Amino acid sequence: MLSFLCDTNLWLRSVDTDSPQHAVAVAAMEIIARRAELVILPQILVEFWAVATRPTNSNGLGWTTDQAATRLVLLQERFQLLAETSELFDQWFELVRSRRISGKRVHDARIAAGIITAKIDFLVAFNVSDFESWPIKALHPGEIEPILCG
């Protein structure tokens, strides 16, 4: 069975009904959940919390911490939360050191490291270009249906 990790931006768009990408995010995640294994890394949940609880005037969802906690519990109950391991850190450190990564890109490197370490088949993200330099397979949500429903 193929495994997929959805980037934080998909999780956020899936709960933000005002987002123009809401329907695409929900459709992609539903297809994955029905036909493959959808997993979550703790990094995704941390990023989700940060944006969900950020005020709307700062590009967040403006949720309370209780709202964010409820959603994170639901996600953990429904999908497999992968463990953070020392191997994940080692892989991340190798990626950022060997590629001289700094600034915001270290967060994407951590997601890539999690995918490599857990041997996840695909990352699904709206910002696929942010992951092109990593040794992982990244797909746009619109590319999911042909792969899984072929």
C-alpha positions as CSV (number, residue, x, y, z in Angstrom):
1,M,0.0,0.0,0.0
2,L,1.3,3.4,-0.9
3,S,1.9,5.9,1.9
4,F,1.3,9.7,1.8
5,L,2.1,12.6,4.0
6,C,0.1,15.8,3.5
7,D,2.0,19.0,4.1
8,T,0.7,21.4,6.7
9,N,-0.8,23.6,4.0
10,L,-3.2,20.8,3.0
11,W,-4.4,20.3,6.6
12,L,-4.9,24.0,7.0
13,R,-6.8,24.4,3.7
14,S,-8.9,21.4,4.6
15,V,-10.3,23.2,7.7
16,D,-10.4,26.7,6.2
17,T,-13.7,26.7,4.3
18,D,-12.9,30.3,3.1
19,S,-9.8,29.1,1.3
20,P,-10.0,28.9,-2.5
21,Q,-8.0,25.6,-2.1
22,H,-10.4,24.1,0.4
23,A,-12.2,21.8,-2.0
24,V,-9.0,20.6,-3.6
25,A,-7.4,19.8,-0.3
26,V,-10.4,17.9,1.1
27,A,-10.8,15.9,-2.2
28,A,-7.2,14.9,-2.3
29,M,-7.1,13.9,1.4
30,E,-10.4,11.9,1.0
31,I,-9.0,10.0,-1.9
32,I,-5.8,9.2,-0.1
33,A,-7.6,8.1,3.1
34,R,-9.8,5.7,1.1
35,R,-7.1,4.2,-1.1
36,A,-3.7,4.5,0.6
37,E,-2.1,5.1,4.0
38,L,-2.2,8.7,5.2
39,V,0.4,9.4,7.9
40,I,1.3,12.5,9.9
41,L,4.6,13.7,11.3
42,P,4.7,15.6,14.6
43,Q,6.3,18.5,12.7
44,I,3.0,18.9,10.7
45,L,1.0,19.1,13.8
46,V,3.3,21.7,15.3
47,E,3.1,23.8,12.2
48,F,-0.7,23.3,12.1
49,W,-1.0,24.5,15.7
50,A,1.1,27.6,15.0
51,V,-1.0,28.8,12.1
52,A,-4.3,27.7,13.5
53,T,-3.8,29.7,16.7
54,R,-2.2,32.7,15.0
55,P,-4.6,35.7,14.6
56,T,-6.3,36.1,11.3
57,N,-4.7,39.5,10.8
58,S,-1.4,37.7,10.9
59,N,-2.3,35.1,8.3
60,G,-3.6,32.6,10.8
61,L,-7.0,30.9,11.4
62,G,-7.6,32.7,14.7
63,W,-8.5,29.6,16.6
64,T,-8.3,29.2,20.3
65,T,-5.9,26.7,21.8
66,D,-8.9,24.5,22.7
67,Q,-10.1,24.5,19.1
68,A,-6.6,23.6,17.9
69,A,-6.2,20.9,20.6
70,T,-9.5,19.3,19.6
71,R,-8.5,19.1,15.9
72,L,-5.1,17.6,16.8
73,V,-6.6,14.9,18.9
74,L,-9.0,14.0,16.0
75,L,-6.1,13.9,13.6
76,Q,-4.1,11.6,15.9
77,E,-7.1,9.3,16.4
78,R,-7.8,9.0,12.6
79,F,-4.3,8.9,11.1
80,Q,-1.0,7.3,12.1
81,L,1.2,9.7,13.9
82,L,4.8,8.7,13.2
83,A,7.3,8.8,16.0
84,E,10.1,11.3,16.2
85,T,13.3,9.4,16.3
86,S,17.0,10.1,16.5
87,E,17.2,8.8,12.9
88,L,14.9,11.6,11.8
89,F,17.2,14.2,13.5
90,D,20.3,12.6,11.9
91,Q,18.7,12.6,8.5
92,W,17.6,16.2,8.9
93,F,21.1,17.3,10.1
94,E,22.7,15.5,7.1
95,L,20.3,17.3,4.7
96,V,20.8,20.8,6.1
97,R,24.6,20.4,6.6
98,S,25.3,18.9,3.2
99,R,23.1,21.3,1.3
100,R,24.0,24.3,3.5
101,I,20.3,25.0,4.3
102,S,19.4,28.0,6.5
103,G,16.4,30.0,7.5
104,K,12.9,28.9,6.8
105,R,13.9,26.0,4.5
106,V,15.1,24.1,7.6
107,H,11.5,23.3,8.3
108,D,10.9,21.8,4.9
109,A,14.2,19.8,5.4
110,R,12.7,18.4,8.5
111,I,9.6,17.2,6.7
112,A,11.8,15.7,3.9
113,A,13.9,14.0,6.6
114,G,10.8,12.5,8.1
115,I,9.6,11.2,4.7
116,I,13.0,9.7,4.0
117,T,13.4,8.1,7.5
118,A,9.8,6.6,7.5
119,K,10.1,5.6,3.8
120,I,6.9,7.5,2.9
121,D,6.1,7.2,-0.8
122,F,4.8,10.7,-1.5
123,L,4.4,14.2,0.0
124,V,1.3,16.1,-1.1
125,A,1.7,19.9,-1.0
126,F,0.4,23.0,-2.7
127,N,4.0,24.3,-2.8
128,V,5.6,21.4,-4.6
129,S,8.4,23.6,-5.8
130,D,9.6,24.1,-2.2
131,F,10.4,20.3,-2.0
132,E,11.9,19.8,-5.5
133,S,15.5,19.9,-4.2
134,W,14.9,17.1,-1.6
135,P,15.3,13.4,-2.5
136,I,11.5,12.8,-2.1
137,K,8.5,12.5,-4.4
138,A,6.3,15.6,-4.0
139,L,2.9,15.9,-5.7
140,H,0.3,18.6,-6.0
141,P,-3.1,17.6,-4.6
142,G,-4.5,17.7,-8.2
143,E,-2.1,14.9,-9.1
144,I,-3.5,12.4,-6.5
145,E,-6.5,11.1,-8.3
146,P,-4.7,9.8,-11.5
147,I,-2.1,7.9,-9.2
148,L,-4.6,6.3,-6.9
149,C,-7.7,6.0,-9.1
150,G,-5.8,5.5,-12.3
